[in-house]
Amino acid sequence: EKSELELEAFGLLYPLNWEVWGAILVAIIMIGSILFVIVRLSPYTKLNVANEEETERTQFSMINSIWFTIASLMQQGCDYHPKTLSSRILGAFWWLFTMIVISTYTANLAAFLTSSRMETPIDSLEDLVGQRVITYGTVKDSPIHNAFQEQKQMNPIYESIAIYFEDNPEVLVETAAEGYKKVLNSTTNKNEKYAFMWDEAIHDYKMTQNCNYKTVGKPFLLKGYGIAMQKGSPYRENMSWAILKLQERNKLKELKKTWFSGESGGSSNICSNWVQDDHHATKGIELVN
């Protein structure tokens, strides 16, 4: 699946979960309310009403008390500060709390921004096997599934894949359509990335019909297509020469481009950025009898 950079309006809130943000909001209101009550009830609050000077009691109204807690959380200054011992003790504990919250948020924000930019680089079959972030599979009991089992003694990568399929049977699907659907479901489920192994030609066609698909790496388990003919058929040699001439004149590649890119009235291609890679070049067709 193609990965795209997502711009979230509230992305800065993601380093902490919503429960933590809710608890911080409740703490702001509670501390502001407690500070307001302490200032009002404290007998040490100075009153200079006769001089019409703004006292601590008039400064720390309910709104100003909450504003003081918010300013402390944002590590910003305030025009007024607690003067009584009880209110200063409460303010000191609140400053300690805000220091822990800010430090935790800063650390999580750095980790969040780093992890959001990191992508698991899958450029080959070896890269896919060597990681555990993206699960991968194919159709159960299909030729591809059986090929890994049959050739695991000849290739250590195939052996690792065969063992992975045996240990994780849930990665195998019943049909190819189910496999492609499972890849698309990775868009909504960020915790479950899935790579589907299937026929190269079908992969290329799927990419022209849905821009969320993407193929990586070079083809593996290469097998040529064959056209079966009756033994001793007089058409075998003529068709072989005709196919070779089409390949030499680059006609087979042009036909693939026509039907996969939607040019010249071919198959409709909704993805204009589809490009045929060098390793996706059309291969020869073998005639057998």
Buried (B, 14 or more C-beta within 10 A) or exposed (E): BEEEEEEEEEEEEBBBEEEBEEEBEEBBEEBBBBBBEBBBEBEEBEEEEEEEEEBBBBBBEEEBBBBBBBBBBEEEEEEBBBBBEBBEEBBEEBEEBBEEBEEEBEEBBEEBBEEEEEEEEBEBBEBBBEEEEBBBBBBBEBEBBEBBBEBBEEBEBBBBBBEBBEEEEEBBBEEBEEBBEBBBEBEEEEEEBBBBBBBBBEBBBBBBBBBBBBBEBBBBBEEEEEEEBEEEEEEBEEBBEEBEEBBEEEEBBBBBBBBBBBEEEBEEBEBEEBEBEEEBEBBEBEBEE
